[in-house]
Amino acid sequence: MYLSEPFPHFVDDYLAYLHEVLPSQAALDGVHQHDDLLEDLSRSAVDTHLRTLAGFGRRLQQIETAGLRPVEQIEHAIVAANIEARMHDLETVRSWERSPHLYADAVGASLAGQALFGHAPEAERARRIVSKLRQVPRLVDAARENIRESAGIFVKIGLETWRGTLKFIEADLPRAFSRLDDLHILGDLADASTEVAHSISGFIDYLETDLAPRARGSFRLGRETFEKKLRLEEGVTLDADRLLSIALRELNEVQEEFRTVAGRLNGGDPTAAWRKAKEQHPQPGQLVSTANEQLAELLSFLQRQSIVSVPESEPVVVAPSPEFYRWAFASMWTPGPFESKPSQAYYYLTDVDRTWSPERQKEHMRDFNVPTLWNISIHEVYPGHFLHYQHLRRVDSKVRKSLMFASASFVEGWAHYSEHMMVEAGFRKGDSAFKLGQLAEALVRLARFVVAIRLHCEDLSVEQGMRFFRDEAFLEEATARREAERGTFDPTYLVYSIGKLMMLKLRHDWKEQQGGKFSMRAFHDAVLAQGNAPFWAQRRLLLGESTDPVLV
């Protein structure tokens, strides 16, 4: 009689494969065996990857689920969806054939991860970067070969991203290793950077003079592809029309609440009220100290109110964004769940450049207004992503622990829900500006929910998307345009709002099931104990039901 392979053995094999072919993502998982490698996006590598994924799919199908423990049966379905989603992305979405941005992002994220994380000595990380740099021309050649047709907006965004990557390599990367005194490594770094700069400059010229004039493709996924992507990646089975009606309903409700709170600040004009609230900001040079005070207050509140467990960990280091990473507004770098030894987490914030004009400095700090900074700190640190990662390190299941299987709607949904939940729990009660900041962030996420669907399932233009963000979420026009453009190449950036709504529904149903025994802390700890499980799996694990994820 044929005996199928043990499910844990399959998971080990599949995860090791993903870590090998996706080395930059492996590093974020805390796995560093492949830190000297850059992703291979050549056509032959894509074809091989597809065949290998299909092989893993066949192997998984041969594992009899009836013989698995209940939790393994759920994990079997998580892995099956993961394989199918990856194949759908390569075969149907085909971003590798359409988006120059994809390649630039792969280079930038891979190099930045090695420069920012101190998980190895500086000299070793510099050697890895040299190795990665030497592989960039191969990736550039793959982009040139693969992308024969594209959408105009994809070429525009690709040009911006590649120019940023070039600046990062030429100007910023040397500063990342300015303290290194190994002349041999520094020489290799300089030589490799020069070669890469030449390769990237040539590709930028190709995008401008060759691809851009003939870029007539559509950025839209289309309804069928969009809905299938959501189903496979997030387990969301509602059709686009139903999702859009939910998004518009929620947007209307949050707008009404925003206007009510604005009335307490500025007589009811939401735009004027938000402008006034944005005048509350740290002074130049005080951004890090302000954020440090916020984290201390947030942590104290969580411990005092006992709404979620806070595992012991090294304190988060709040620091100015490194000189080579100042293009990022704010970023959270948390060691991966599989790190073998404790490593510091960094919450980077980009303060003003003292060489800027006074007006530019003030404009920059307005974007870091106190209400917004509170929500960034909640989302990124307590009780958002950083706290989630601390719980994630405790999870003993590789399927629910690894970021390779992570559900974006759960990861971002938890962080976005945290902003909402902290207001519910009474944090800074009576502070109308803080509440307005939370609602402003919710409006942006809900506008993404609407615009993503209309961009990819209807005929909304980027210009119309910009106006929607500007008029419905009260964004400045430049920011509104960036948000609309992002929706073209990041079609599932609606996961923030979808995840928050599914979290609220899960909480409601858990509370109903618990009756009078409901505890907010018990609920949050139970959810975080399931790692990165998608919401359909959370419902099976916590509620014992097999229904699809439900939105409020």
N, C-alpha and C positions, 0 to 999 in steps of 0.2 A: 504494500500500500504506500502511495506517495505521501510523504510528510512535507508540508510547506516549511519554509525557513522561519525561525523565531522572529516575531515582530521587532523586538529590541535590536536584533542583529541587522535587520533591514534598515531601521532608523539610523543606526551607527554608520552604515555603509552610505546611505543617501546623504546624510548630513556631512560626512567627510568629503563626498564628491562636491556638494555645493560650496563648502569652504575652499576647495581647491580651485574651482572654476570662477568663483566670485571672491577673490582674495581681499578686496577692499571691504566688502560686507563681513567677511570672516573676521577681520581686525576689529570691527565694531562689535562682533559677537564675543570678543576676547580670545580669539584663536589666532595665533601669530606665526604658524608654520609657513605661511605663504606670503609674508609681509614684503618680500622682495619682488613680488609679481604684480603685474597690471593685467586687468581683464583682457582677454582676447576676443575681439568682436569682429574678426574676419568672417567672411561668408562661410568658409570651410569649418571654422570653429562653431558658428551658429548651427550649421547643419549637423555637426557631430553632437552638439549639445542637445538638439532636438531628438536625435536617435537615442541618445543615452537616457534622456527623460522618458521616452516611450518605453525603453527597456525596464526602467525602474517601475513604470506604471504597470507593465505586465507582471513583474515580480510581485508587486503589492497585491494585485488582483488574485494571485495564487495563494495568498495567505488567508486561510479560513477564519473569518471574523467570529464564527460561532465558538471557536476555541479560545478566544481572547477574553481577558478580564473586561468588565464593563468600561473602565476608563480607557483601556487600550482600544476598544471598539470605537470610541469617540476619537481617539488620536489617529486611528487608522483612517477615518474619514477626513481629518484635518490634513494628513499627509497626502491623501488622494486628491483633495481639492488643490493643494499646493502644486502638485505635479501638473495637474490639468491647467491651472492658472498660468504657470510658467510656459507651458506649450502654447496656450492661447495667445499669450503676449508675443511670443516669437513668431507664430504662424499667422496670426490674424491682425493683431494690433500693429506689429512690425515697426516699432519705433526705431529699431536699428537700421531700417531702410528709409526712414522719413525725417529723422530729427538730428541735425548736427549738434544740438545742445546735449544730447545723450552722451556723446563721446567726450565733449569738454567737461561735463559734470563728472564723468568717470575719472578723468585725469585729476581734476581739482580736488575731489573728495579723497582720492587715494593719497595724494601728496600731503594734503592738509592733515589727514588722520595721523600720518607718521610724524609730522612736524609738531602737532599739538599734544599728542598723548605721550606721557613719559613712561611708557611701559617697557622701555629698553634704554640702555645708555645712549647718550647723544650721538656718539661716534657710530654705533651700530645702526641707529635710525637714519643717520646721514648716508651710510652705505646702502641701506635699503632704498632710499630716495634716488640715489645714483642709479641703482638697478632699474627702478621704475622709469626714470627719465629715459634710459636707453631703450625702453620698450614703447615710448610715446610715438616715435615715427611710424612704427608698425600699426599702432591704433589709428593714427592720422591717415595712413594709406588705406586702412579698412573703411574709414568714414568716406573717403573720396570714392572708393570702389563701390560701396554699398548704396550711397545716397545719390541716385541718378535723377530722381524727381522729388520735389518737396513742396510744402506750402510756403508762401511768401513769409508768413508770420514765423514759421519755424526757422527760416534762413535768418530773419532779423534777430530772433532770440539767440540763434546759434552764433551769429557774429558777436553779439554782446558777450556771450559766455566765453567764447574762445579768446576774445580780446582781454577779458578779465583773467582768464587762465594764463595767457601770455604775460600779462603784467605781474601776476603772482609768481611765475617762474623767474622772470628777469629781475624784478625789483624786491619782491617780498621774501622769496625763499632764501636768498643769501642772508637776510637779516635773521631768519629763524635759527641759523647756525653760526651767528656772528661770534659766539663765545668758544666755538670749537677751535682748537689749536693744532689739529692734525693737518699739515700742509698738503699731504698726499690726498686725503679725502676731499679737502677743499678744492684742490686742483681738478680732481675727477668731477666734482659737483659743478664747477665752472665750465668744464669742457662739455659735459652732458647737457647742461642748460643752454649753451650756445647752439649745439646741434638741434635741440628740441625747439628753440626759438625760431631757427631757420625753417624747420618743418612746419610749425604752426603758422608762421607768417605766410608761407606758401599756400596753406590751406585757407587762411582768411582771404587771401587774394582770389583763390578759386571760388569761394563762396560769393564774394562781391561781384566778380567780373564774369563768372560762368554760370553758377547755379542760380543766383538771384534773378537775373533777367528772364530765365525760363521757369521760374518757380510758379507753377500754376495749379499745384495739387491742393487738395482740401485738408484742413486740419481735423475735420469732423470724423469721429469714430462711426457714427451712425447708431441708430437706436438698438439694433440687435447686438452689435459688438459691445456697446456701452453697458447694456443690461447684463450681458454674459460676463463681462469683466467684473462687475459688481457682485454677481452671484458667486463666481469662482473665488475671488479674492476676499470678499467680506461676508459671504453667505446671505446677502440681501436679495430676496427673490421678488420684491415688489417691482412692478413695472415703472417705467419712467414717468408716466402720467400720474400715477398714484404718489410717487415720490415728490413730484413737483407740487402737487396739491398740498402735501404735508409741509413742504418747505415754505410755500406762500402763506399758509396758515400760521406757521411759527413766526415767520418774518413779520407779519401783521401784528401778532401779539407782542412781540418784543419791541416793535416800533411804538406801539401804544404805551408800553411801560417806559420806554426811553423818553417819550414826550412828557409823561407824568413826572418823572424824576427831573427832567429839564425844567419843568415848570417851577420846581422848588428852587432852582438855581438862577434862572434867567427869564422868568415870566412866560415860559412855554415855547420859546423858539429853540428847537433842538440844535440847530447848527450853531447859533450864538452861544448856547449853553455849553456845548462841547468845546468851542473855541476858548471860552472863559476857563473851563476846567483845564485845558491844555496849557494855560499860563502858569499853572502850579507845576513847577519842574525844578529839579536840582540845579544848582549853579554849576557852571563848567568846572570840572575837576572834582565834583562831589558825587558823581554817579555811583562809584563803587561803594563809598561809605553809606550812601542812601540805601542801596540794595542790601548791604550787610545788615543794616538796621531792620530792613523789611524781613529778611530771612530769620533773624532772631525773633521778631514778633510773630511771624508765621509758625515757627517751630514751637514757641511757647504756647501759642493758642492751641495747636494740635495736641500737645501734651496735656494741657490743662482741660480741654474739652473732651478728650478721649474719643475722637471720632474716627481715628484710624491708628493702627499700631505704627510706631516709628522705630524701626530696627536700629541698633547701634551701628554707627558708621563713622568714618573719617568726616570731619566737617567739610562742607562744600567751600572751595576757595573761590571767592568773588574777586575778579581781577579785570583790569583794563584789557580789552582785546589786544593780543600781541601786535606789534607793528605790521607784521606780515599778514595779519588777518583782519585789518581794520575795515575791510570792505563789508564785513558781516556786522549787522546792526547789534544783534545779541545772539549768543549761542551757548548751548549747554553740552559739555563733553563729559559723559559719564562712562567709566570703565564697563566693558561688556560683561554679561552674566557669567561667562566661562573663564574670566581672568583667574589665573592660578594664584595670584598674590594680590593683596590690597593695593589699590592705586588711587591717586587723588582725582576727584571730580572737579571740573572747572566751569564756573558760570561767568562767561566773558561778556562784557558790555563795552561798547565803543563810545568813549567820551569825545568831546570836541578836539579838534586840532587847533592848537593855540595860534597857528599861522592864519587860520580862517578869519574872515571879516566878522565884526561883532554881530551883524545881521544873520550871517550863515550859522554862527555858533548858537544864536538864540533859536533859529529855526530848527536846528538839530536837537536842541534840548526840549523844544516843544513836543517833538515826537517821543521823547522820553519823559513826558509829563507823568506826574506821580500816579494818577489813576491807571494809566497804561502800564507803568513799571510794576505796580502791584500785581496786575494780571499776568505780566510776563513772569514775574517771580513765582507766582502761584502755579502757572502752567509748566514752567521749566523745572522748578525745584520742589517746593512744598505746597500742596501734597501731590504735585504733578509728576513729571517724568523721573526726576531723581528718586523720589520716594518709591515710585513704581519699580525702578531698577533695584532698589535695596530689597524689596520683597521678591523680585525676580531671581536674585542670587540664591534664595532659599528653596526654589522650586526644584524637585528632584527628577522631573520628567524633561528629557531633552526636547521633546516635541513642543511642550508648552513653555520651555525656557528659551530656546534659541530664537534669535531675531529673524532667522531664515524662514520661520513658520509664522511670524508675528502678523496679526491682523491689524492693519493700519487704523481701522475704525475703533478697535479696542484701545490701541496705544494712544492715539490722538483723542479718542473719545474720552478716555479717563482724564487726560490732562485738561480738556475743555470742560468736562463735567466738574472738575475740581474748582474751576473758577466760579461756577454756578453754586456748587455745594458750600463753598466757604461763605458766600453771602447768606445762604439758607441757614448756616450754622451760627450766624450772628457776628462774623468777623467784621470789625470796624462798623458796627451797627450805628446808624444815624449819619454816616459819612456819605452824603449824596453824591459827591464827586467820585468816590470810589465805586459806588453802585453804577454811576453813569459809565465809568470806564469798563466795568464788567459787561454792561449791556452793549456798549460800542463794539467790544470784541465779538460778542454773540451776533450782532448785526452783520459784521464782516463775514463770519463763518456761514451764516444763513444766506447771505448774498452769493457766496461761493456755491452753496447748495443749488440755488436757483440757476445761476449762470452756467454752471457745469452741465446741467441737464439741457438747457436751451442752446448752448453752444454745440453740443454733440448729438442731440436728438431732434432739434428743431433747426431753424435757420438764423439764429441770433448771430450778429456780427460782433467782432471785437469792439468796435466803436459803440455799439448798443450795449455791450457788456460793461464798458467803461462808464457809460451814463447810468447804468443800473447801480453800480457800486457807489457812484458819486451821489445820486439822488436818493437811494434807498438805504445806504449804510453811512451816509454823511462823510465820505472820504474826499480828500483833496484830489483834484483831477489826475495829477501825476501818479499818485498811489493807486487810484481807481484803475488807471490804465494798466499798471503793472499787475494788478489782481486779475483783470480780464485776460491779459495776455497769458498769465500763468495757466489759466483754465484750458488753453488750447493744447498744451503739452503735458498737463497734469490733470487729466479729466476726472480723477477721483478725489480731488481736493475737497469734495463734499463730505469726506469721512469724519471731519471734526464734528459737524452738526449731527450727522447720522449716528455717530458713536455716542455722543452725549444723549440723544433721544433714546437710543437703545439701552443705555445705562440707567436712565430714569425709569424706563419701563421695567427693566430687570429688578430695580430696587422696589418698585411698586408691587410687583408680583411676589418677590421674596417676602416683603412686609405682610402681604395678604396671607401667605403660606405660614408665616411665623406667628401670626395672631398677636397676642399681647406680649410675646417674647422678643419682639423686634428690637434690635440694637444697631445703630448706625455703624458703630465700630465693628461689630460682628459681621455685618454685611460687607463693608469695605475690605476687611481682612479676608473674608471668604472669597471675594472676587479676585483680589490680588494674589491669593494663594494659587489661583489657576494659571498664573503666568500670563502669557500672551494669547490665551485661547480666544478664538472669535466668539461673538455673542451667541451664535447658535449652540456652540459647545458649552459656553457658560450656562446657558439655560438647561441643558441636559445635566451638567455636573451639579448645579446648585438647586434646580427645581425638579429634576427628575423627569422632565418632559422632552419631547422630541419635536417641538414646533420650531418653525423658522424664527429668526430674530424678529422682534416686534418693536415698532417705533411708537412713542407716545402719541 
